[in-house]
Amino acid sequence: MKNLLVLLLAGTAAPVFAQAATPTPTPATTPPAQSQTAAEPGRAARTSYDAAYFQQYAPSNALQMIQRLPGFSFDQGDQNVRGFSQAAGNVVIDGQRPSSKSDTLDTVLSRIPASRVVKIEIAPGDQFGAEYIGKSQVANVVLTAASGMTGQVEATAYRTFTGRYLPDGNASVVLKRGPSSFTLGANLSANGFPEEGYDRITALPSGQQLEYRKKLNDTREPAASLSAAWDYNDGTNKTAHLNGRYLIDRFKLSQYNQVTPSVGPARDDRLFQRYKFDNWEIGGDVTRPFAGGGLKLIGLVTRRERNNLDTSFVRPGGIVSGGTEQLLADHRDESLARLVWSRSNWNGWSAEIGGEAAINRLVSDVDLSVFDATGGRTPIDLPIDHAIVKEYRGEVFANVGRPIANKLRLDVGVTYEASKLTVRGDALADRTLKFLKPKATLDWQLPDLHAQLSVQRTVAQLQFEDFISVAELANDRVNGGNADLLPQRAWQSNLTLDRPFLGDGLLKLELGYTRISLLQDRIPTPDGFDAPGNIGSGRELLWRGTIDAPLGKLGIKGGRLTLYGSIVDTSVRDPYTGRKRRFSGNSTSFWTADYRQDLGKFAYGVHLESASLSTQYRQNELDSFYGMQPYSSVFAEYRPDKKTTFTAGVRNALDVTSARYRIFFTPSRANPNPDTFEQRQRNQHVIPYITIKHSFG
């Protein structure tokens, strides 16, 4: 990390404001389509990549063009958060954020044919509204105003180790007429990669094997979605959008267990999961000129239906002797409206003020029961297994910014959020929450160094599902619900430094410190279960580094190497042991390495990644997950023309397994001596695939 900082602060090169976490190709010569374009007064210039820059890669859609941007790390945001402001990624379209939430940003971009993209601009986030302040780079996809019809299709076939072929495909068409454009997109998928492995349970400290389970997980997840959108653009602050989406997802797991206990007969246990998920969304926005700026109204309605069935069978000698069954049915909805006025140059200031109001509701019913060999059922009453959670939330905000010196810009803002939350059913809870969330960002741009310092107060959202108790039959445990859960709050500070490297490459370093109160983790409940809860104060130290190196100047034509590494050190006092530990679910270290080379019509690449253990600190166990280490993938690509691409690749190219370790304590982790150890290994094996992409129009 010290060497990276030295590289960041040394040398000179043309500026590029970006970070890379995925490989991007380097042209044999510097493309004339890359340029610097002037931005609004007092703001940094934008780095612009015209459509000609991407022609050598034959992209079929805007997403593939984003993935080819030199030194850019794509962030699609989080569509699962409630409200609109916190779901932003780092890509806008014609200067505006898409008004949909359930359609992920990569899906929206994949529906835009490459032929409609005039250029892509990269600039600091303050140029695209308050939602993007603090982001060191945001990409703006600028679309053509020309009329006509364009589209693209993509089809992929995967082969699993069991010999099954899984199809995956999507198609979209865009019709442009004057200021209006109409988009229709469809996705069909047959996800579901089977895996095999084993569980081994041993006694501690003796190490004697108690049980061995040979497993086969046959997973299938067919899904389909249909999206439609209308976009209207008649000039600055004269735009409108309307979009809708419907998704159907069906998940099926059939798990076969050959169980060999140290005592007693062998068993042939089974676990079946049948999940149904339906989601629809309608959203839109309209912007009109007002008071020298633009007034934008956004509306969004989302509905989700989920029905899950989990059934486990105990089968000694192949005969069912009993089991457990859980039915989960819930309904989730969100309705919101957001009004924003913004003006880019108001006596040298940029300003944005507005407000948002939202209603969120979750209706959840969980029924857990055990049954015997005759089918007789005995219900198990879980705490808070039938509940209705409702939230009325509103916020008002104001953000202003301006240059305060040559190449130095200050943006400040404040948000006041208030919500009323109620829980009814098996628990009765009412609370009113109010938060003031200030933030400030300093952005300093020099010819060979870009620095950004941000400080903000954040408040995490409560996950309504954390209020509800639910069993995990695959793990033989119960997650308790907690109706008294409070959102964690934090003061977060980040320093980002980046500088150009070898032309259009990048060196980037990010340092962060976060102080958290009411940390959300796991706590014991009066019912004897383990549940989400607040465990006190904690802190997080963050180091991230990126080296994005085009290799053309080093004699490797069209080659690019991207290295990324992060260390996230967290600390909180454990409620069971009283000792300091990491946050649950946190991997301390993570790294990726990508190499790609583009040679005319051909390209190939390699990806490697690895992460340290991630541990859940539960009431009576340490549950640690260690993914495929290292995970690898390779591909080769052929582009016969500008509109067609053939790709052959392999996932998990090194055929490595994932591992999970569970250490159990009796009666809880307050006892420092564990008594049982469970080791799980799973392997999907090598997964080859073939993809065909074609655009038209």
N, C-alpha and C positions, 0 to 999 in steps of 0.2 A: 504494500500500500504506500509506503514511503517513496519507493521508486516511481510509482504512478504519479504521485503529487509532484515530484521533480519534473517529470515529463510534461505535466499539465502547465507548469509555470515557465517552461523553457521553450525557446525557439519561436519561429513565426510561420504562419501559413494563412491562406484565405479562410475566413470564418465560415463555419457551418454550425448552426445551433441545433444539435440533435444528439441522440443517444442510440446505440444499436444493441439489441439483444438477440437479433436473428440475422443470418447472413444476407448480405446484399451484394449484387454483382458490381464489378468495376469495369467500365468500358476500356478498350485498348488505348483510346486517346481521350483527352478531356472533351466531353461533348459540348458543342456550342449552345445546346438547349438549356444549360444551367446558367443562371444569372442572378444578380441582385436587383430587386425592385424596390422603389421607394414606398414607404408606408405612410401612415398619417403623420402629421406634424408631431415631433417630440417622441416618436417611436422608432425602434430599431428597424432597419431594412429587412425585407423578407427575401429569403433564398427561394428562387423560383425554378422549377423543373418543368419545361414544356413537354408536350406529348412526344416530341421527337426524341427526347432523352430516353424514353422507355421502349422505342420501337424495336431495338435489338433484342429485347426479352420477350416479344410477342405476348404481352399480357392480354387476357380476355376480359378483365374487369378491373374496377378501381382498387379492389383489395390487393390484387397482385401488383399493382403499381405502387401502392403504399408500402408493400413488403420489399420493393426494390429501391426505396428511397435511401440514399447514402446516410448512414449514421442515425437512423430513426428507429425508435423502439415503440411499437404499436401497443396502445393501451385502450381496450374497448370499454373500460368502465365496469360498473356493477349494476346490471338491470334489476337485481333483486332487492335493492334498497327501496324504502318507501319514500315517496316524494320524487321530485324531478332534479333538484340541483345537485345532489350528491352522486348521481348516476353518470355524470359526464366522463367520457374517455378523453382522447387527445387528437381526434379528427373531426373537422367540421366540413360541411358541404356548402359551397357558395357562401362561406362566412357564417353559416348558421348550423347549430346543432340539430340533428334529426329529432323530431318530436315524438318518436316511438321509444318505448322502453323494453317491451318483451322481445322485439326484434333486436338482437345484439348488433353492435356496430359493425362487426365483420360481416354479418349477414346483409346488412344494408349496403355496405360497400361492394359486396360480391354481386349485387343485382345491378350495379351501374356498369354498363359495357364500357370497355376501355376507349372505344371510338367516341364516346361522349365527353371525355376528359380533355380539356384544353391544356391545363397545367396543374401542378400541385405546388403550393407555397408552404414554406416552413418559417415560423416566427415564434417568439415568446408568447405564452398564453394570454398575456394582458391585452393583446390585440383582438381577442375574440370574445370578450365579455368576462364578467366577474367569476363565472363558473370555472374559468381556465386560468385565473391568476394563480401564480405559484408553480405552474407547469413550465418547464424550461423550453419545451418545444411543442407546438401544435401544428398539425398539417391541415391545410385548407384545400379541398378538392374543388377546382373551378371547372364548371361544366359549360358546354357549348350552348349557344342560343339558337343554333341552326335547327330547323324542323326536320322531321324524318322519323324512321323506325329503326331501332337497333335492338340487339339482344345477345344473349350468350347462353350456352348449355355446358354442363360439366357432368361427367359420369365416372364413377370409381367402382372398382370391384376388388374386395379384399378376400384373401383365402386364409382360413383358420387352420390350426394344426389338426383339427378333426376332419378336414377336407371340405368344410362348408364354405360356400361363396356368399359374401355379404355385399349387396349392391348399395350404392349411395349416389344420389344425383340431385341436381338443382337446375332450374332454368328461369330466365327472366326476359321480359321484353319491355322496351320503353318506347312510347309514342310521343313525339314532341310536336306540338302545334302552337306556333306563336309563343306567348308567355306561359302556356300551360304544357305540362308533361304528365303522362299517365304511365305508371309502372305496375306490372303484374309479375309476381314471383312465386315459385313453388319449390318445395324441398321434399324429397322422399329419402328415407334412410332405413336400413335394416341393421342397425348397430347390434352388438351383442357378441363379444369375443369370449369364447369358452376358455377355461383355465383348469389346470390340474395341479395337485399338490397334496400336502398332508398337514395334520396337526399332531404334535407330540406333547403330551402332558407328563411332567415328572414331579416327584416329590422333592422338597428342599428341607434340609441341606443334603440329603442322601443321594439325590440324583436318580432314584429308582423310577423307572418308567411306570406310569399308572394307566396310560391309555394311548393308543395310536389310532389315528383316523386318516385313512386314505380318501381323498376327495376329488370329485369332478364337478365343476360348476358349469352347467350349460345355460348360458345367458342369451336372451334375445330381446331386442328393444326396437321394434318397428315404430317409426314416427313419420308424420307428414304435417306440413304446414302450408298455408296459402296466404299470401300477403298482397295487398293492393294499396296504391298511393296516388294522390294527385298533388302536383306541385305547381305553384303559380309564382312567377317572378317578373314583375314589371318595372324593376329598378330598385334603387336604394329605398329601404323601408316601405316597399310596396309588394309584399310577399304573402303567400298563404300556403298551407300544407294540410292535407288530410290523409290519414293512413289507417289501415285496419289489418288485423292478423288473426288467424285461427290456427291452433296447434292441437294435434292429437298425438299422444305418446302412450305406448303400451310396453311395460317392462315385465319380463318373465324370467325367473330364475328357477331352475330345477337342480338341486344339489344332492349328490349321491355320496353317502358316507359308508365306507367299510370300516367298522369300529372294532378294534381288538383291545379289550381291557385286560389288565393283568389278572383280574379275578372275575369269573363269570363268563357266560357264553358270548361269542362274537355277535355283533349286531349289524344290521343293514339299515341305518337310519336315513331319513329323507327330510329335506327342507324345500318347500315350495313358496315362492313369492310371486304374486300376481298384482301388478300395480297399474292403475288407470289414471291418466293425467290429461285434462282438457283445459285449454287456456285461450281466451280471446281478449283482444284489446282494440279500442278505437281511440284515436288521438288526433290532434291537429293544432295549428296555431295560425294566427293572422297578425301581420305587422303593418302599421300605418304611420305616416309622418305625423309628428306631434312635437311642438315647442322646440323646433330645430334639431330634433333627434327622431327616434323611432319608439312607438308604443306597441308592445307585443303581448298578445293574450294567448296562453297555452291551456289546453284542456286535455284530460286523459282519463279514460275509464278502463279498468282491467278486472277481469273475473277469472278465477281459477277453481276447478273442481278436481278433487283427488280422492280416489278410493283404493285402498291398499288391503290386500289379504296375505297374511303370513301364516303358514301351517307347517309345523314340524311333527314328524312321526318317529316314534321309538319302535324298532322292529327287531327284537331278538329272535334269531332263527328265521328271519324273513317274515314273521307274523306280527302285525301291528298290535302292540300292547297298550298304546296310549300316545299322548302328544299334547301339543299346545297350539292354540289358534288365536290370532289377533286380527280384528277388523278395525280399520281406521278410515273414517270418512271426514273430510273437512272441506270447507268452502272459504275461499279467500277473495276479498275484493278491495279495490282501491279506486277512489274518485278524487281528482285534484284539479285545481285551477291555479294558474300562475300569471301574474301581470307584471311586466317589466318595462320601464322607460329607460332608454340609454341615449347618450349623446357623446360622440367621440371627441369633439373639440369645443369646449365651453370655456372661453377665456383661458385657453391653455390647459384646461382640465378635461379628462374623460370622466363621465359620471354614469352611474347606473343605480336606480332605486326601484324597489318593487316589493311584492309580497306573494305568498303562496298559502293556499288553504287546502286541506286534504282530510278525507274520511277514510279510515282503514278498518277492516273488520275480518276476524277469523272465527268461524263456527266449527268446532272440532268435537268429534265423538270417537272414543277409543273403547273397544270391547275386547277384553282378554279373558280367555278361559282355558282350562285343561280338560282333556277327555280321556276316557278309559277305553279298554278293548271293545266294549259294547257300543261305544259312541256316546255314552252319557257324559254330559258337560257340567263342569263346576265353574261359575264365573269367578274371576279374581278382580277385586275392587282395587284399582290404582288410585292414588291421590290425584285429583284434578285430571280425570280422564274424560270428562264432559264439561266443556266450557265455551263461553263466548267472550272474545276479547275485542274491544272496540276502542278506537282512538280518534279524537278530533284534534287536529294539529294545524297550527298556523305559524307563519313567520313573516317578518318584515326585514328588509335589508337595505343597506346603502353602501356603495363602493365608489371611491374616487381615486384618480391617479394623475400624475403629471411628471415631466422631467424636472429634477431639482438641480442638475448640473449636467455638464457635457457627458453624454452616454450613460447617465445615471438616472434611473426612474424609480419613483416611489408610488406604490399602490397600497391603499389602506381601505378597510371595510369593517362593517359590523353587522351581525345578524342577531335579531332577537327572536327566539323560538319559544312557543308555549304550546302545551298539549294537555289534554284531559284524557286519561286512560281508565277504562273500567273492565273488570273481569267478573263474569257472572257464571253460575253453574255450580260446580263442586267447590268453588272458592269465590269469595266476595272480596274484591279489592278495588279501591278508587284512589287515584292520585292525580295531582296536577303538577306538571313539571314546567319550569321556566328557566331558560338559559340565555345568557348574553355571550356571543361568540365573536370576539374581535380577531382581526388578522392584519398582517402587514407584510409587504414584500418589497425588497430592494433588488433591482435588476441593473447590473453594470456591464456594459458592452464595450470591450476594447478590440482592436484589430485582430489580436491573437488570443484573446481570453474572454470567456463569458462567465460571469459569476452571478449567482442568485442566492439571496438569503431571505428566508421566510419564517415567520413566527405566527402561530395561530392557536386558538383554543378550539378543540373539537369535542363533540359529544356523540358517542356511539348510539346507534339505533337499537332498541330492544327487538329481539326476534320473538314474534308472537308464539311460535312453536315451542319456545323455551318455557312457556307457562304450562304446557300440557305434558302429562306423564305418558310414556310410551315404552313398550318392551322391544328389545332387540333379540329376536329369537336366534339369529345367526351367531350372536355373542353370548347368549344365555345371561342377560342382565336387563335391568330396568333403568330407564332414565326418568328420574323424578321431575315433576313440574314445579315451578316456583313463581307464584303469582306476585311475590314481593320484590322481584328482580328490578334493579335500578340501572339506568344507563351509565356506563363509565365515562369519565371526563378526563381530558388530557390537555396539557400545554405542549405543543409540538414545535420544534425548531429544526430547520434543515438548511444546510449550505451545499450548493451545487457549483462545481467548477468544471468547465469543459473547454477544450481548445481543439482546433483542426490538427490533423495528423496525416502526413503523406498525401496531401491533396484534399480529397473529399472524405477522408477518414476522420476519426474522432477519438480523443481521450476524454474520459469523464470520470469524475470522482464526486460522490455524494456522502456527506456526513450528517447524521441526525441524532438528536436527543429528544426523548419524550418522557414527560413525567405524568403518570396516570394515577387517578384516584378512583375509588370504587371499582377496581379492576374486575371485569367479568371473567370468571373461571368456573371451578367446580366446588360445591360446598355440600356438607351433609344436611339432610332434612330430618325433621322430627319423626317421619315415618320410617326412617332407617334406610332411605335411598340416597343416591348421589344425584345432584341437580345443578343446573347453572345457577350461579350466585355471585355476589360481590365479596371479594376477599381482602380488600384493603388497597394500599398504595403500592405501585411498582414503577419500574423505569425500564426504558429501552434505549440501547445504543446501537446505531446503525452505521455501517460502512459498506458502500457499494462502489465498484469500479468497473469501467468498460474500456476495452481497447478494440476499436473498430479499424482494421488496417487493410486498405486496398493494396494489393501486392504488385500492381503493374509496374511501379517504379523500381521494384526489386527484381524485375525480370520474369515475373509470373503473370503472363497475359491473362486478363479477365479474372484473376484470383482475388479472393477476399477472405480474411480471417477475422473472426469476431470472438473475443474472449470476455466473459462476464463473470464476476464473483461478488458475493455478498456475505457479510457477517452481521447477524442480528443478535445482540447479546441482551437478554431480558432477565429481570430479577424481581421476585415477589416473595413474601413470607408465606409458607405453606400453612393452611389452617389445621392440618393434622399433626405435622411433625414439628412445627415452629421454626423450621430451618428455611434458608433462602433456596429458591429453585427457579427454573425457567417458567415462562408462561405455558399453559397447556396448548398443544398443537403447534409450537414454535420450533422450526428447524434453525439451528444456529448458523449453519453455513449452507451455501448453495452456489453452484457454478455451472456454466455452460461453455461449450466450445463449438464453433461452427466454421466450417470451411466450404466455400462454394467457388466454382470456376465456370465462367461463361465463355464459350468458344464458338462464336457465330450461331449456327443453328443448334448447337449442342451445349448442354450444361450438366453438371453433376455436383453433388454436395454430400457432406457428412455432418451429423449433429451428435454431440455427446452432452450429457448432463448428469449431475449427481447432487444429492442433498444429504445432510446429516439426519440422525434420528429425530422423529417428531413424537413427543410423548404427551399423552393425556393423563393428568394426575387425578385419578378418580378416588372414591372413598376407600376401596379395599384393593385397588390394583394400580399398577403402572402399565399403561397400554401404549407400546411404542411401535411406530410404523417406520419401516425402512424400505423405500421403494426400490425398483429395479436399479441396481448399481453396477456400473453406470448404464443408464438408458442410452440407447444409440439408434440412429436411423440413417439410412443412405438413400439416395435417389439418383436417377439419370433421366435427362429430359431431352426431347427432340422437338424442334419447332420448324416444321416444313415451310410454314409461311407465317405472316404476321397475325393470322387469326386462329391458328390451330397449334395445339401443344399436346404431345404424348409424353407421359411420365410413367416410369417404372421405379418402384421403391420397395424398401423393406423396413418395417417397424421392428423394434427390439432385435436389431441385427445381431447382437452378441448372445441372444438366447439366454438372458439372465433372469433370475427369479426375483420376486419381491418377498420381503420377510416382515413378520410381525411378532413381537415378543410381549407376552403378558405375564407380569409377576404379581402374585396374589398374597394378601396379608389377612390375617384373622385376629380380631374382628374388623380392623381398619389399618391404615398405614401409620397410625399412632404406635402400633407395634412394629419395631424396626426389623423384626425377623420374618422374612417371607416364608411361606410354607408350600407354595405350588408355583411351577413355571410352565408356561404354555408357549410353544414355538409353532408358528404357522409359516408355511412357504407356499407360494402360488406362482404359476408360470403360464403365460399365454403363448409362449414360444415365439418363433419367428413368424411375422405376418407380412407376406408379400402383397403388393397391390399394383394396379394399373389404373391410370387416370387419363381421360381424354377431355380436353377443353376446346371449345370452338365458339367464336363470336361471329356475328353477322350484322350487316347494315353499315 
